[in-house]
Amino acid sequence: MANGVHAVHSGPVPAGAVLHAVVLLPDAEHRMAQYLAALPSRTPGLTPGPWTAIERPRPCTWCDLEGEGWSFRLVFDPQGVAPGEALNAVSAGHPSDECKMDLEEHQAACLIFLTKFPADTPPWGRFVALCQVAWGWVDAGASLLALPEARLLIPRRLLMSTEPEQLSPDLSYLFLTNGVAEIEEKGEERKLWLRTWGMGQFGLPDLAASLPSRKGEEERLEKDLESLRLLFERLPPAMIREGGVLPVGGTVQVGERTWTAVGEPGSVDYAFLRSRCGVQLFV
């Protein structure tokens, strides 16, 4: 909405949240007290409201952090991320062995939702604000930060070396992923679909392209894949800084390859290319 206000249901999980993150903790003991102690330095101006406890469908407590036009919903689960769909959403993609171990061993979790923001705050500013709220849990011993929209898990080791106040769009690659989304096979023809995940966090479309995979052209495919990977890493920071997309017909030179934007975001509706802000195709 134009004024940054988004509807919130009476239950713990809000509807229409702008951004979403999940913090995983090795245990629940004393973690909440440690987090609340860290909040004043992490998020000056934000005050936690009263906590509400519920028993069903899963025991948890939740509250809203509010102040200066911002509102975040915190949902603390002392038993960790529930199995099934919730766990799959957090662990999607290809987590590293380091992250898999922490994922399997975590005993508590907190879901963080951005539900309201000042109207003049750009998408990058909203994302940094989410990080400031989440990093209070790093101070409280969080083992992992999950960004489900980006299919990304970030281990404590990297969280400890990163401060939200020092982030810039040039570091947005830390919060995005890319890889193979689908492999199409028709007879002897094989096509790889590749894409980014997570650009919706910045109010922008994800990027995607398809590459033919033919026998005898493995070297060419390898060069195409490397060039596309660099495109997926280099173009998003510029898009985030400018707050826009490459116009249809616009080109980007990456090594020996020239990539051309060929469609408006959202013009292709394959299930594996769906993204909150659409997907822009390149050839």
C-alpha positions as CSV (number, residue, x, y, z in Angstrom):
1,M,0.0,0.0,0.0
2,A,1.2,3.5,-0.7
3,N,1.4,4.5,3.0
4,G,3.4,1.4,3.9
5,V,0.5,-0.1,6.0
6,H,-0.3,-3.8,5.5
7,A,-3.2,-5.7,7.0
8,V,-2.4,-7.9,9.9
9,H,-4.6,-10.8,11.0
10,S,-5.4,-11.4,14.7
11,G,-3.3,-14.6,14.7
12,P,0.4,-14.8,15.0
13,V,1.3,-14.9,11.3
14,P,0.4,-11.6,9.5
15,A,-1.2,-11.4,6.1
16,G,0.5,-9.3,3.4
17,A,3.9,-9.0,5.2
18,V,6.4,-7.0,3.1
19,L,9.4,-9.1,4.1
20,H,10.0,-12.3,6.0
21,A,13.0,-13.9,7.7
22,V,13.4,-16.9,10.0
23,V,16.1,-17.1,12.7
24,L,17.1,-20.5,14.1
25,L,18.6,-21.0,17.6
26,P,20.4,-23.9,19.2
27,D,18.0,-23.8,22.1
28,A,15.3,-21.7,23.7
29,E,16.7,-21.1,27.2
30,H,17.4,-17.4,27.9
31,R,17.4,-16.6,24.2
32,M,14.4,-14.2,24.4
33,A,15.9,-12.3,27.3
34,Q,19.2,-11.9,25.5
35,Y,17.4,-10.7,22.4
36,L,15.4,-8.1,24.2
37,A,18.5,-6.9,25.9
38,A,20.2,-6.5,22.5
39,L,17.3,-4.6,20.8
40,P,17.9,-1.1,22.1
41,S,21.3,-0.9,20.4
42,R,20.2,-2.7,17.3
43,T,16.8,-1.0,16.7
44,P,16.7,2.3,18.6
45,G,13.2,3.7,18.5
46,L,11.4,0.3,18.3
47,T,9.5,-0.9,21.4
48,P,8.2,-4.4,21.8
49,G,4.5,-4.5,22.7
50,P,2.8,-7.1,25.0
51,W,3.5,-10.8,24.2
52,T,0.7,-13.1,23.4
53,A,0.9,-16.8,24.0
54,I,-1.0,-19.4,22.1
55,E,-1.1,-23.2,22.4
56,R,-2.6,-24.2,19.1
57,P,-1.9,-25.2,16.4
58,R,1.6,-25.0,17.8
59,P,2.8,-23.4,21.1
60,C,4.4,-20.0,20.5
61,T,4.5,-16.4,21.7
62,W,4.3,-13.3,19.5
63,C,4.5,-9.6,19.8
64,D,4.8,-6.5,17.6
65,L,7.9,-4.2,17.6
66,E,6.7,-0.7,16.7
67,G,8.0,2.8,16.5
68,E,8.8,5.7,14.1
69,G,6.4,4.4,11.4
70,W,7.8,0.8,11.5
71,S,6.1,-2.4,12.7
72,F,7.6,-5.9,12.9
73,R,5.8,-9.1,14.0
74,L,8.0,-11.5,16.0
75,V,6.7,-15.1,16.4
76,F,8.9,-17.1,18.8
77,D,8.7,-20.9,18.7
78,P,10.5,-22.6,21.6
79,Q,10.3,-25.9,19.8
80,G,11.9,-24.8,16.5
81,V,10.6,-24.7,13.0
82,A,7.7,-27.1,12.6
83,P,8.3,-30.1,10.3
84,G,6.6,-30.3,6.9
85,E,6.0,-27.3,4.7
86,A,7.5,-24.8,7.1
87,L,10.7,-26.6,7.4
88,N,10.8,-27.2,3.6
89,A,10.4,-23.5,3.0
90,V,13.3,-22.7,5.3
91,S,15.6,-25.3,3.9
92,A,14.8,-25.0,0.2
93,G,17.7,-24.7,-2.3
94,H,21.0,-26.3,-1.6
95,P,22.2,-25.6,2.0
96,S,25.8,-26.2,2.8
97,D,26.9,-29.1,5.0
98,E,27.6,-26.5,7.7
99,C,24.0,-25.2,7.5
100,K,22.5,-28.6,7.3
101,M,24.0,-29.6,10.6
102,D,22.7,-26.4,12.3
103,L,19.3,-26.9,10.6
104,E,19.0,-30.4,11.9
105,E,20.1,-29.5,15.5
106,H,18.2,-26.3,16.1
107,Q,15.8,-26.3,19.0
108,A,14.1,-22.9,18.7
109,A,13.2,-20.3,16.1
110,C,11.8,-16.9,15.6
111,L,9.8,-15.8,12.5
112,I,10.2,-12.1,11.7
113,F,7.8,-10.2,9.5
114,L,7.9,-6.6,8.3
115,T,4.3,-5.4,8.3
116,K,4.6,-1.5,8.2
117,F,7.2,1.0,7.1
118,P,7.5,4.8,6.5
119,A,6.1,5.6,3.1
120,D,9.3,7.2,1.8
121,T,11.5,4.1,2.6
122,P,13.0,2.5,-0.5
123,P,13.0,-1.3,-0.8
124,W,16.7,-1.5,0.1
125,G,16.0,0.5,3.3
126,R,13.2,-1.9,4.3
127,F,15.5,-4.9,3.8
128,V,18.3,-3.4,6.0
129,A,15.7,-2.6,8.7
130,L,14.6,-6.3,8.6
131,C,18.3,-7.2,9.0
132,Q,18.7,-4.9,12.0
133,V,15.8,-6.6,13.8
134,A,17.1,-10.1,12.8
135,W,20.7,-9.4,14.0
136,G,19.5,-8.9,17.5
137,W,19.0,-12.7,17.4
138,V,22.6,-13.0,16.3
139,D,23.6,-11.2,19.5
140,A,21.4,-13.8,21.3
141,G,23.3,-16.7,19.8
142,A,21.4,-17.5,16.6
143,S,22.9,-20.3,14.5
144,L,21.2,-19.6,11.2
145,L,19.3,-16.9,9.3
146,A,16.9,-18.1,6.7
147,L,15.5,-16.0,3.9
148,P,12.8,-18.3,2.4
149,E,12.2,-16.0,-0.6
150,A,15.8,-16.3,-1.6
151,R,16.0,-20.0,-0.7
152,L,19.0,-19.1,1.4
153,L,20.5,-20.1,4.7
154,I,23.3,-17.9,6.2
155,P,25.4,-19.5,9.0
156,R,26.4,-17.7,12.2
157,R,30.0,-17.5,11.0
158,L,29.0,-15.1,8.2
159,L,26.4,-13.3,10.3
160,M,29.0,-12.5,12.9
161,S,31.2,-10.8,10.2
162,T,28.4,-8.7,8.7
163,E,26.7,-5.6,10.2
164,P,23.4,-4.4,8.8
165,E,24.5,-0.7,9.0
166,Q,27.4,-1.5,6.7
167,L,25.3,-3.2,4.0
168,S,24.9,-1.6,0.5
169,P,23.3,-2.8,-2.7
170,D,26.8,-3.9,-3.8
171,L,26.6,-6.6,-1.2
172,S,23.1,-7.8,-2.2
173,Y,24.7,-11.0,-3.6
174,L,24.9,-12.2,0.0
175,F,21.1,-12.3,0.1
176,L,20.4,-13.8,-3.3
177,T,20.8,-17.2,-4.9
178,N,20.8,-18.6,-8.4
179,G,20.9,-21.9,-10.1
180,V,19.0,-24.4,-12.2
181,A,15.2,-24.1,-11.9
182,E,14.1,-26.7,-14.4
183,I,15.5,-29.1,-17.0
184,E,13.3,-29.6,-20.1
185,E,13.8,-32.7,-22.2
186,K,12.1,-33.2,-25.6
187,G,13.4,-36.1,-27.5
188,E,17.2,-35.5,-27.9
189,E,16.9,-31.8,-27.1
190,R,17.6,-30.7,-23.6
191,K,17.1,-27.2,-22.2
192,L,18.4,-25.8,-18.9
193,W,16.3,-23.0,-17.2
194,L,18.3,-20.9,-14.8
195,R,17.2,-18.1,-12.5
196,T,17.8,-16.0,-9.5
197,W,15.8,-16.2,-6.2
198,G,15.3,-13.4,-3.8
199,M,15.0,-10.2,-5.9
200,G,11.4,-9.8,-4.6
201,Q,13.0,-8.8,-1.3
202,F,14.0,-5.6,-3.1
203,G,10.7,-5.1,-5.0
204,L,12.3,-6.3,-8.2
205,P,11.8,-9.2,-10.6
206,D,14.1,-12.2,-10.6
207,L,16.3,-12.9,-13.7
208,A,16.1,-16.0,-15.8
209,A,17.4,-17.5,-19.0
210,S,17.3,-20.9,-20.9
211,L,20.3,-22.6,-22.4
212,P,20.2,-25.5,-24.9
213,S,22.3,-28.4,-23.9
214,R,23.4,-30.4,-26.9
215,K,25.8,-33.3,-27.2
216,G,29.2,-32.2,-28.5
217,E,28.7,-28.6,-27.3
218,E,29.6,-29.1,-23.7
219,E,32.4,-26.5,-23.8
220,R,30.1,-23.8,-25.2
221,L,27.5,-24.6,-22.6
222,E,30.1,-24.3,-19.8
223,K,31.0,-20.8,-21.1
224,D,27.4,-19.8,-21.3
225,L,26.7,-21.0,-17.8
226,E,29.7,-19.1,-16.4
227,S,28.7,-15.9,-18.2
228,L,25.1,-16.3,-17.0
229,R,26.2,-16.8,-13.4
230,L,28.2,-13.6,-13.6
231,L,25.1,-11.8,-15.1
232,F,23.0,-13.0,-12.1
233,E,25.7,-11.7,-9.7
234,R,26.5,-8.3,-11.4
235,L,23.2,-7.0,-12.6
236,P,21.1,-7.2,-9.4
237,P,23.2,-4.6,-7.5
238,A,22.7,-2.1,-10.3
239,M,19.0,-2.8,-10.4
240,I,18.7,-2.4,-6.7
241,R,20.6,0.9,-6.7
242,E,18.5,2.3,-9.5
243,G,15.2,0.7,-8.3
244,G,14.4,-0.5,-11.8
245,V,14.8,-3.2,-14.5
246,L,16.6,-3.3,-17.7
247,P,14.3,-2.1,-20.5
248,V,13.2,-4.7,-23.1
249,G,16.0,-4.9,-25.7
250,G,18.6,-3.6,-23.2
251,T,21.9,-5.5,-23.2
252,V,24.6,-6.4,-20.7
253,Q,28.1,-7.5,-21.8
254,V,29.5,-10.3,-19.7
255,G,32.9,-11.6,-21.0
256,E,32.4,-12.8,-24.5
257,R,28.6,-13.0,-24.2
258,T,26.0,-10.3,-24.7
259,W,22.7,-10.8,-22.8
260,T,19.5,-9.1,-24.0
261,A,16.3,-8.5,-22.0
262,V,13.5,-10.0,-24.1
263,G,10.4,-9.7,-22.0
264,E,8.5,-7.6,-19.5
265,P,8.7,-9.0,-15.9
266,G,5.9,-11.5,-15.4
267,S,5.3,-12.2,-19.1
268,V,6.2,-15.9,-18.7
269,D,4.2,-17.9,-16.2
270,Y,6.0,-21.2,-15.9
271,A,5.5,-22.5,-12.3
272,F,9.3,-22.8,-11.9
273,L,9.8,-19.2,-12.8
274,R,7.1,-17.7,-10.6
275,S,8.3,-14.9,-8.4
276,R,6.6,-12.2,-6.3
277,C,7.6,-9.4,-8.6
278,G,7.7,-11.5,-11.8
279,V,10.8,-12.8,-13.7
280,Q,12.6,-11.0,-16.5
281,L,13.9,-13.2,-19.3
282,F,17.3,-12.9,-21.0
283,V,18.8,-14.5,-24.1
